[in-house]
Amino acid sequence: MLEGLRERGREPFLADPYAQAAAVRFMEILGEAAGNLSLSFRSRNPDFPVRNLRGFASFAKHEYWRVQSERLWAAIAGMPELRRALVKVRADAPSRNARNE
């Protein structure tokens, strides 16, 4: 979803309050998911931005009126970096079949 917003571009995003609200909600969900990652995952993947994701989710939930559109856009523009981190984590993780054997 955030990739689609990023592909549309900065100006259309900044002009669309519905896109901004959707992005905030999606970032909240990412933050909640990051908060549910196990301690063992976090220790094996210290570079994964759990604190950043959790921090934004908390901020957006509790101080939503202070979310700045430009900063939200910067987070969306940084999504390819998060995607690369996720791909790396998935590549480094043992396969499900290997764990079940």
C-alpha positions, 0 to 999 in steps of 0.5 A, a space after each residue: 500500500 505504501 509503495 503505491 502512495 510512494 509511486 504516486 509521488 510527493 505532491 499528490 500525497 501531500 494534497 490528499 488527506 485520505 492518502 495521509 490517513 491511510 498511510 498513518 493507519 498502515 504505519 500504526 499496523 506496522 508498528 504494532 506488528 513490530 512490537 509483537 516480534 519475539 525477543 529472539 528475533 530482535 536479538 538475531 536482527 539488531 538492525 531491524 528498525 523495531 524501535 522506529 516502527 514502534 515509536 511512530 505507531 505510538 506517536 501516531 496513536 497518541 498524538 495524531 494531531 501532531 503528525 506532519 505530512 512532510 515527515 510522513 512522506 519521508 517515512 513512505 519514501 524510506 519504505 524501500 529500505 524497510 523492504 530490503 531489511 525485511 527481505 534480508 530477515 526472510 532470507 536469513 530465516 530458516 525455512 518452515 520445513 527445516 524447523 518442522 523436521 
